[in-house]
Amino acid sequence: MTTEHLIHILSPQVANQIAAGEVVERPASAVKELVENSLDAGATKVVVRITAAGKKSIVIEDDGCGMSAADAELALQRHATSKIETSEDLHLIASHGFRGEALPSIASVSRFRMQTALAGSSEGVEVRVDGGATTEVRPAAPRMGTRIEVLDLFLNTPARLNFMRTDKTEDAAIIEVFRALALANPSVAMLLELDGRKRFDFTPQDERSRVMAILGSDFSDNSIEMAIEHEGMQISGHLGLPTFHHRDSTRMLFMVNGRVIRDKQLLAAVRAGYRDVMFHDRYPVAVIRIEIDPADVDVNVHPAKREVRFRSPQAVRAGVISCIRAAIEKMGQAVSSTTTDQAMRSMHYGGSASPSMGRGGMPRFSSGDFRAPSTGSNPMPKDMQRILFSAAAVSEPGAEYGAGQLNLGHPLAQIHRCYILAQTEAGVILVDQHAAHERMTYEKLKTQLAGKKVSSQKLLTPEPLNLSGKVAAWLHDHVEELEPFGVELEISGEESFLILAVPAMLVREAASELVAELVQSIMLMGSDAEGDGRGLGRILERWLGNRACKGSIKSGRLLSHQEQEALLREMEQTPNIAQCNHGRPTYVSLSLNDLDRLFGRKE
């Protein structure tokens, strides 16, 4: 029997390289860890200089508290930290770093140089480590704060270098990390240079100025601030209009107690808050800050500290959703300014949607492009008229309406039986009649459902509904869940039912299709956790959204002048009218200045 040990303890160098694989995934990870150390040191200015996407060198300079020679050497040991002392401190972490892994991990896979000195000291120190080998400590000139150089990152782990992306991609990851840290710390001056070119140079700012400096003037013009208190948490945000959106989730940024995080639950909460006002494959632009008791959040759940775990995740989710919905209500009926900009680009002669050109470079329009208001054939069905004229109190041409609110003017023409052209004192408005009426119908249905008073209408003759075995079995036990939606059913067999009543606003639709889709929506969405047992939020999105779309005025329907006027007036009274149920804009506003620029009157 052999006595040779098969299990042995790894050397510190190998252990550090393993830790580096978790903590330092790429150059951006090293930048994040080092800048966070600077912030924890109380820096008021942080300078980041990158060469060759961080593979050749990363230089971080700060004016923080610095370190003594003894602390500087000790900082290169694993689990050496000034942030916590006891296990109890793990439950009350308020700093960015606390594990003591970043510096030794980075030093183990690079040529590491650190110059530092305690504030007010007449002596400085330099610490050198090459690839995790012996730490060299030597005297250096005194300085304010700390300077760290990370040279030849991953020099002794070539496999990691092989998995690096292009310099452009790695630079983009560094920029994303720097932007997020700058957002979270607006009072700190921060500079980023890439290969000698200045990319960002932020002076100390208030939070709003920093947010706008990073996310740009378009976001400034198309966002509002909102702050609420929810169950002891302070939740604030800079939230973009629903029609100001992005192709992915990278413009949704979160800070918890000043820590930049990436949390799937928070991403889902933001999307839930915007749910019925944004197109399903687009993402909001938002900066969310949560201040919460450190005892109620665990930041020690991810090697790179990108994720957190909340003691009460449902309370946090509810708070974020409440903040966003309060902001959307405050946004009122505004369409983002970028909608107008896109319209101007489309109408410009060189744009992708430019009209055909005639002699002298002038646009050519066909005689059928514009249609005057008509009261002729193809009138609107009576049920659509009832919906439109239910808010007809302001349909008189000379009436006062929308004081201090949305003013859509008065209709001039219907274009291609799809768009309504209206004139205001400031310019013109183009309305997508289908998108606008879709939102109006949706809001009516949503209001009725929220008040548990969806008006239903009995069918003269009950309509049969046949469903598959699994769906039918579910419905046998959940018939009552359809009643809040204005649907009444009677069980007539194992897989057959009779539809007795449907929502009055959707009575013209095929009853069997309507009810079958409602059943599917409740089955799929019933587990949504928003404080109600039926998950009404997601059912509203799936079922009412589609129903409102199918029950609204279709593109191609000719509207009389009176119907156009009534549509505009009710739009002015409808919440969230700026976008349809799928997030598309319902109207575009062109000012007189826009029109002057379009025709070359102004530059």
N, C-alpha and C positions, 0 to 999 in steps of 0.2 A: 504494500500500500504506500503510495507516494505521499510525501508531506509537503510537496511544492504548492505554494499558494497560487490559486487561479485568479483570485480577486486582489487588486492592489489599488492604492490611492494614486490618482493622477498627479503629475507634477503641476505646480502653480502655473507654469507657462501654458501647458495644454488646457488646464481648466479655464484660464483666461481666454484662450482662443475659442473654446466651446461657448463661453459666455458671449464672446464677440459675435458669434454666429447668430445669437438671439438679439443682442442689443444694437449691433452695427450691421444692419442688413445691406446698407448702401451708403454712399457719402452723405446723403441727406439725413440719415439716422445719426451720423456723427455730428453734423451741424446742429441738429435738434438738441442732442444731449449737452453739447458744449455751450450753446447759447442759453439753455435752461440753467446751467451752472452759473453763468454770468448773471442771470437775473436773480437767482437765489443769493448771489453775493452782493446784491444791492446795487448793481450797476445802473448808472443813469445814461450811459452810452455804450453801445455794442457795435463793433465793426467786424464784418465777415468778408474775407477775401478768398475767392475760389480760383484755382487754376486747373485747367483740363478736367472740368466737371468734378473736381474733388479728388481725382485719382492721383494727381501729382502733388497738390498741396491744398490744405484747408487751414486758414489762419483766422483765429478768433481773438479779438482784443476787447478788453472792458476796463472800466474805471471803478470796479467794485472794491470790496474790502481787502482782497489779496490774501496771501498766506505767509506764515513764517517758514523758515527752512525746514523745520521738523515736520510741520503739517504738510508741506509740499511733497516731501518724500513719502510720508504716510498715506497721502491721497492716492498714490499709485498702487496701494495694497487693496486686494479685494475686500469688499464690504466695509471699507473705511469711509465714514461719512460724518459730517457735522450736523446733519438734519434731524436725526433721531438718536435716542439712547436706549430706550426700553421697549418691550413689546407693546406696552400701553400706547406709546407714541404712534404705532402703526395705525391706530384707530382715529388719530387726529392729525393727519398729515396735511400741512398747508403749503409745503414747499413743492417745487417741481421735481427735484431729485430726492432720493432717500436711501437707495440700495447700496450705493458705493461701488457700482459695477462699471460705470461708463468710462472713467479714465483708465483703469487697468485693462479693460477690454479693448479700447482704442489703441492703447500703447502696445498691446500684444500683437497687433496686426499692422503696425506702421513704424516709421521713425518719428518718435514723439519728442517734442521740445516744449518746455513750459518755463516761462520767466514770470516771476511774481514777487511781491513784497507786501508786507503789512502796511496799511495806511499810516503815514507818518514815520515809517522806519527809514533809517539811513543805510540799510543793507537790503540787497535783493538776493534772489536765489534762482539758479537755473537747474532744471531737472531734465535729464535725457534718458530715453529708453529706445533701443533699437530692436523691434520685433519681439518684445517681451523678455529680452535678455536682462542683464544686470542693470539696475537703476544707478545712474551717475548723478551726483549732486555737486554743484560747484557754485561759488559766489558769483553774483552778477550785480550790475548797476541797479540802484533802487528805481522803482517805477510806480506809477499809479495803477493799481489793479493787476490784472493778469493777462498774459499773452500766451496763446497756445498755438503751436504749429503741428499739423498732422501731415507728414510727408510720405509719399509712396504708400498710400493706403492699400492694404491687402498684399503687401510685398511678400509675405511668407505663406499666403493662402491663395495660390494661383487658381485653384478651382473657383473661388469666389470671384476673382477677376474675370473668369470666363463667362460668368453669368451676368456681368455688368451690361447695361444697355448702352446705347449710343450716348455721346457727350450731350447731345441736345436733350435727350430724355432725362439723363441724370441732372442736368442743369434745371430742367423743369421741376423735378422733384425737390431740389434745393430751394427753388423760388417758392414753391408751394408751402414748404416748411417755414421759410422765413416770413412769408406773408402772414401765416397763421399766428406765429409768435409776435409779430409786430401788431397785429390786430388785438391780441390779448393783453398787450403791454403798451398802451398809447403814450404813457408818460415817459417812456424810455426812447432816447434818440437811437436810431438803428440804421446802419449803412450796409449795403450788400454790393460787392464788386465781383463780376465774373470775367476772368481773364483780363483784368485791368480796366474793364468798362463798368461804370457805375450803373447799377440796375435799380436800386432803391436808395433813397437818402431821406429818412424821416426825422424831422425835428420833434421834440416833445410836444404832444398835442392832446386835446380833449378827445374823448372816445369817438364822438361823431366825426370829427375832422379826420381822425386816423382811418375810420371805416371808409369814408368817402375818398380819401387819398388812395386807398388800396383798391377798392371796388369801382372807382371811377365816377365821373359826373353823371353818366346815365343812371347809375344806381342812386345817386343823390337825388336826381329828378323824379325817380320812380320808386321811392320807398318811404316808409314812415317809421318812426320810433314808437315802441309800445313797451310799457313796463307794468307788471302786475305783482301782487303778493298772493301766493297760493300755498296754504298749509305750512307756513313758516319759511317757504322759499321765496327768494326774490328772482323773478324771471323777467328779463328784458331782451329786446331784440330790435334789430334794424331789418325790416321785412319788406321785400319787394312786392310790387303790385302783381296780381295773378297773371297779367298779360306781359310782364317782364320776367321771362323765365330762361332756363338754361338747358342745354342738351343732356347734362349729367348732374350728379350730386356734388360735384367739386366746389360749387358756390354756396353750399350749405355748411356753415362753420359754427362750431360749438366750443364754448368755454365753460368749465365747471370749476368754480372757485379759482379762476384765473388760469386753469390748466387747459390747454388745447387738447381735445379728444376727438375720436371718431367712433361714434356709437350707433349701432344699427337701430336700437330702440328709439333714439332721438331722431334719427333720419326718418323712421316710420312715423313718428309723432308729427313732424313738420309736414310730411306729405298728407297725413290725415287731416291736419288743420286746413290745408289748401284743397282738400279732396274734391269738393264739388265746384271749384272755380278754376281748375287748371287741367290742361290736356293730359291724358293719362301717361304719355311717354315723355313729358317734360318735367323739369324739376324747379322748385322755387329758388330764388336767390335770397339768402337770409343769413344773418349773424345773430346767434342766440347765446346769451350769457346767463348762467344759472349760479346763484349764490345760495349755498346750502350748508347746513351744519356739517362740518367734516366728519362727525361721528355717523352721519347718515349716508356716507358714500365711501366705498372701498376703492382706492386707486391702485392697490397692489394685486392686480389681476392679469397683467400683461407685461411681458419682459420689457417692451419699449414704452410702457405706461401710456399707450394710446387709448386704452379702454378703461372704463370704470364700472362698478356695480353699485346700484342704488339699493338702499334698504327698502324703499317703497317705490319700485319702478312705475307702478300704476299712478301714483300721485304725481310723479315727475311728468309722465306722459300727459296726464290730464291738465297739468299746469301749462305745459308747452302748447297744447292744443287750445286752451283757453286764451293764452296770450295772442296766438295767431288769429283766432276767430275775432277777438276784440279789435285787432289791427285791421282785419278785412272789413269789419263793420265800419271802422273809422275811415277806411279808404273810400268808402262810398261807391260812386259810380264812375270813377276815373279810369280811362284807358291809358296805358303807358305812352310816353312821348315817342318811344321807339316805334310804335305802331304807325305814327304819322311819318316818321323818318323812312320807314320801309315803304310806305305808300308813295312818298316823294321819289325814292329811288326807282320804284317800279314804273312811275309815270315819266321819269326822265327819258329823254330820247335815246340815250345810250344804255338804258336799263334792260334787264332781261324781259320785262313785260312791256316794252315800248310799243306804241302803235306803228302800223305800217306808214311809210313816209311817201309823201306826194312831191309835187314840183317845189323846188326851192327849199327842200328839207323840212317842209311843214308836215305835221302828222295828218294822216288821212283817216277820216271817220266815215263809217257807212251811215246811210240815212236811217237805218233801224237801230242805231246805237242808243238813242234816247227816246223814251215814250212819255207822252204827256199823261197826266192823271186821267183816268177813264172810269166811267160808271157803266161800261158796256157789258159784254158777255163774260162768262166765267166768274160769276160773283162768288164771294166767300161764303162757305156753308154757314148756316144759322148758328151752329154751336160755336164756331170760331168767332162770329160776330158777338155772341154773348160774352165770350172771354175778353175780346178786345174792348167792348164798350162797357164792361163792368167798372172801368175807371174813367168813364167819359165825362166826369165832372169838369175837366179842364180842356175839352175838345173844341171850345169856341175859338175861332181864329184870333180874336182880339183879347182873349182871357189872360189873366195873370197866372203864370205857372212857374214852377221850379225856382221860386225866389231863393237865391243863395245856394241852389242845388244845380243838378244837371239841366241844361237848357239845350234842347235839340232843335230849336227853331220850328219852322213850318215847311211842309213838303213842297217841292217844286215839280218833281217828276219821279217816275219809277223807271229804272234802267234795266232793260232785258228781263223784266218780271222777276228780278232777284234783289236789286238794291234800290233803296229810296234815297233820293238826293234832296237834302233840306238846306235851307238858308238860315243863318243866324246873323246877329249884328256883327259878330267877329269874323265870319267866314262861311264855310259850308261844312255840312256833315254828310257822310255816306254811311248808310245803315244797311247791314245784312239782315233782310227781313226774316229769314228763316232762323238765323242764329239768335236774333233778338227775341222772337216769339218763343223759341225753345227755352230760353232762360226765364221768360215770364211765366210760361206754363209750369216749369219746374218749381219756381219759387212758390206758386200758388199751391201746388201739390205738397211741397215740403211744409208749408205753413199749416195746411190742413192736417197733415199727418202728425206734426209736432203737437197740435192741439187735440189730437185723437178725435177729430171731427171731419174725416174725409167724407164728403158727400157721395153717397152711393145712389145708384138708380136701378130699380128692379127691372129685369128683362121681361118683356111680354111673354116670351116663350123661353123657358130654361134651355140653355145650350149645353150639349154634352161635352165632357172633357175626359179623354182617355189618356192614361199615363202608363209608363213602364212599371214593372214590378217593384223595383227599389224605390222609385219616386212615389208610387202609389202607396206603398207600405208606410213611408214617412208621412205622407199627407193624411193618412187615416188617423194618425196620432197627433197631428198638428193643424187640423182644419181651422181652429180658432185663431191661429197666428195670422191668417189672411184678413180677418175682420177689421183690424185697424187701418188696412189699406182700402177699405170700401168694397171688399170682395166677400160674397156669401156663397158657400158651397153646400151641396147636399150629397152625401155618400149614396151611390146607387148600386155599387158592386165592388168586387175586389180591386179592379183597376179602372173603374169608371165612376164619374162624378157628374153632378148637374150644377151648372153655374146659374145662380139665382139673381145675383146683383153684381155690378161692377162700378168703379168710380165714375161719377157723373161726368167729369171733365174728359174722360177717355171712352165714353160710351160708343163713339163711332168706330172704335177699333175692333178687330176680331177678338172676341171675348176669350176664346180658347187659347189663342196665342198670348194674349195679355196675361192670363192667369198662369199658364204654364211657365212663362218667364218669371213671374213673381215667385212661384214655388221654387224654381231653381235658385233665384237670388237669395231667398231666405235660407235655403239649405246650405248654400255656399258661404253666405256671409253671417250666418247667425252666431258664429263664435267671436265676432268682433268685440273687443273689450273697450268700450267707451262709456261704461257706466249704465248701459241699458242691456237687458237680457237678449234682445233681438238683434243687436248690432245695427241699429237704424241708420247709422252713418253710411255704412258700406251698401246697405240695401238701397238707400236713397240714390247713391251714386250709380249703382248697376241698373236697378229697375226703373226708378222714377226718371233717371237721366235718359234712358233709352225710350221710355214711354213718352216723355215730354217731347223728345226729338220726333218720334213718329206721329205725335198728335199735334204738331205745330204747323204753322203756315209753311208750305213747301216753296222752294225756289221754283219759279215758273208760274206762280199764281198771280194773276192780274188783280191789283188792288185799286179800289176807287180812291179818290182824293180824301173822302171822309174816313176811309179805312186807314189810309196812310197817316192822317192826322191823329187818329185814335191810337195807332201803334206807337207813334212818337210820344204822345202824352202818357201812355201807360209805362213806356220805358223809363220815363223820368221819375216814376213812382215805384220802380221795381228795384229791390236790393240786388247787388252784385250784377247789375245789368251790363257792366263793361265787357263781360265775357259770357259765352254760352256754356252749356254744361260740360263741354269738352275742352274749355279753356281758350277757344278762339275768340278774337275780339268781335264785338257786335257792331261797333261803329268806329269810324275813323274821322277825326276832325282836322280840317285844313283851314288855317287862318288866312287872312288877307295877305299877310307877309309870305306865307307858304305859296299862295297862288302867284304873287308877284315874282317870287324866285323861280317858280315853275315856268313862267313865261319870259324870264330874263329881264324883268324890270328891276330886280335887285340882285346883288352878288351875295 
